[in-house]
């Protein structure tokens, strides 16, 4: 199971004005247990792109990154972990935008 320890959130600006809604980039630092396949001695963070729109809101994409090396980890989150990341983003986007 993932334990979210800290995060940053930044709105991604659409310089050309062609995308609908607002997009946010989250960098979420996580801790995982040593027996989890996601575990790495160097630590782990999730880079997540989240869409906030009238028609569709949700997680667009995520990447698992090793903290010290910034190396992409080619693994996928389990369904419950993915849902936890999406819920985390949803909660913090609403906090950050006053909605």
C-alpha positions as CSV (number, residue, x, y, z in Angstrom):
1,X,0.0,0.0,0.0
2,X,1.2,3.5,-0.8
3,X,1.8,6.1,2.0
4,X,1.7,9.6,0.6
5,X,4.3,11.7,2.5
6,X,4.4,15.0,0.6
7,X,3.4,16.6,-2.6
8,X,3.7,19.6,-4.9
9,X,1.0,20.7,-7.3
10,X,1.4,23.1,-10.2
11,X,-1.2,24.2,-12.8
12,X,0.0,23.5,-16.4
13,X,-0.6,26.5,-18.6
14,X,-2.0,26.0,-22.0
15,X,0.0,28.5,-24.0
16,X,-2.1,28.0,-27.2
17,X,-5.6,27.9,-25.5
18,X,-6.5,24.7,-27.4
19,X,-7.1,22.3,-24.5
20,X,-10.3,22.3,-22.5
21,X,-10.3,22.4,-18.7
22,X,-7.4,22.9,-16.3
23,X,-4.5,20.5,-16.0
24,X,-2.4,20.0,-12.9
25,X,0.9,18.3,-12.4
26,X,1.4,16.5,-9.1
27,X,4.7,15.3,-7.7
28,X,3.7,12.9,-4.9
29,X,6.4,11.4,-2.7
30,X,5.4,8.0,-1.4
31,X,6.7,5.3,0.9
32,X,6.1,1.7,0.2
33,X,6.9,-1.4,2.3
34,X,10.2,-3.3,1.6
35,X,8.3,-6.3,0.4
36,X,6.3,-4.3,-2.2
37,X,7.5,-4.7,-5.8
38,X,7.5,-0.9,-6.1
39,X,10.1,-0.6,-3.3
40,X,13.4,1.0,-4.1
41,X,16.2,2.0,-1.6
42,X,16.4,5.4,-3.2
43,X,12.7,6.2,-2.6
44,X,9.8,6.8,-5.0
45,X,7.6,9.6,-6.3
46,X,4.7,9.6,-8.6
47,X,4.3,12.3,-11.3
48,X,0.6,12.5,-12.1
49,X,-1.3,14.7,-14.5
50,X,-4.8,15.5,-13.4
51,X,-7.6,17.1,-15.5
52,X,-10.3,19.3,-14.0
53,X,-13.0,20.0,-16.5
54,X,-16.8,20.4,-16.6
55,X,-17.2,17.3,-18.8
56,X,-14.5,15.0,-17.5
57,X,-12.4,15.1,-14.4
58,X,-9.7,12.6,-13.5
59,X,-6.3,11.2,-13.7
60,X,-4.8,11.5,-17.2
61,X,-1.5,9.9,-16.7
62,X,1.0,8.9,-14.1
63,X,4.7,7.8,-14.0
64,X,6.6,6.1,-11.2
65,X,10.0,7.7,-10.7
66,X,12.9,6.8,-8.4
67,X,13.8,9.8,-6.3
68,X,17.6,9.9,-6.2
69,X,18.2,9.0,-9.8
70,X,15.0,10.4,-11.4
71,X,14.9,7.1,-13.3
72,X,11.5,6.0,-14.7
73,X,10.2,2.8,-13.2
74,X,8.4,0.6,-15.7
75,X,5.7,-0.8,-13.4
76,X,2.0,-0.1,-13.1
77,X,0.0,0.6,-9.9
78,X,-2.6,-1.8,-8.8
79,X,-6.2,-0.8,-9.2
80,X,-6.6,0.2,-5.5
81,X,-3.3,2.2,-5.6
82,X,-4.4,4.0,-8.8
83,X,-7.7,4.9,-7.2
84,X,-5.9,6.2,-4.1
85,X,-3.7,8.5,-6.3
86,X,-6.7,9.7,-8.2
87,X,-8.6,10.5,-5.0
88,X,-5.5,12.2,-3.6
89,X,-5.3,14.5,-6.6
90,X,-9.0,15.2,-6.6
91,X,-9.0,16.2,-3.0
92,X,-5.9,18.4,-3.3
93,X,-7.0,20.1,-6.6
94,X,-10.2,21.1,-4.9
95,X,-8.3,22.4,-1.9
96,X,-5.9,24.4,-4.1
97,X,-8.5,26.0,-6.3
98,X,-11.1,26.8,-3.7
99,X,-13.8,24.5,-5.1
